[in-house]
Amino acid sequence: MNYLVEQLRNRLFAFDDKTIEVIKHGKTEGWRFYYRNNVSFLYVSERRNKLVVFIKAQPTELDDPRQVADWFRHYGLMESTFDVHDNDEIKYAMSLIKQAYYLDKGRKYSAFTTDNSWIVKKGEISG
């Protein structure tokens, strides 16, 4: 397992032990999907020398003084992305992830669930 993934994963599970992890490996990269109450709030893509993190929060919603979060839209699943290059960036990454977690927890809908079903109507899932 990538050392950065392990560090991020340990901090994430220490923050919320009800979070679950689903690992799917593509041909060129590994994806880790994190869910709370069957609703995705975080994806992590393992690359050779960094992690690419996708969170369900718009960059404008985040307190991000380093301005590392950038817009990302893919089928409405995630809204921000940023890179983690070393262990020193894990703590800052967790601050953004926690913000996204609490922002998403207050929402009454999501686009994707652990059973790969699409949710069309707002309010079908509550956090």
C-alpha positions, 0 to 999 in steps of 0.5 A: 500500500502506498505510504501516503494512502496509509497515512491518510487512511489512518487519519480518516478512520481515526476521525470517523470509524463508521467510514467504510472503504471500497478499493477498486483497482484499474489497469493503471491506478488504484481507486479508493472510495470512502463512504459514510452511510452508503454515500460517497464523500471522498475518492482517492486515486493513487499515482506514482508520486502523489495522491489525487483526492476528490471531495464532495465540496465546491472550492468556494465552500472550503476554507483553503488558505493555500488554495490547493483545491480546484474545480472538478466535475465528473457525473456530478460525483465530486466537486473539488480535487487536490494533490497530496505529494508528501506526508507533510501535506496529509494534515492539510488534506485532512482539514479539507476532507473534514470540511467536505465531510461536514458539508456533505453531512448537511446535504439531503442528497447524493449522486452515488451510493455504495451499491452503484445506484444513481439517486435522482431525487433530492431527499432520498438519502439523508446524512 
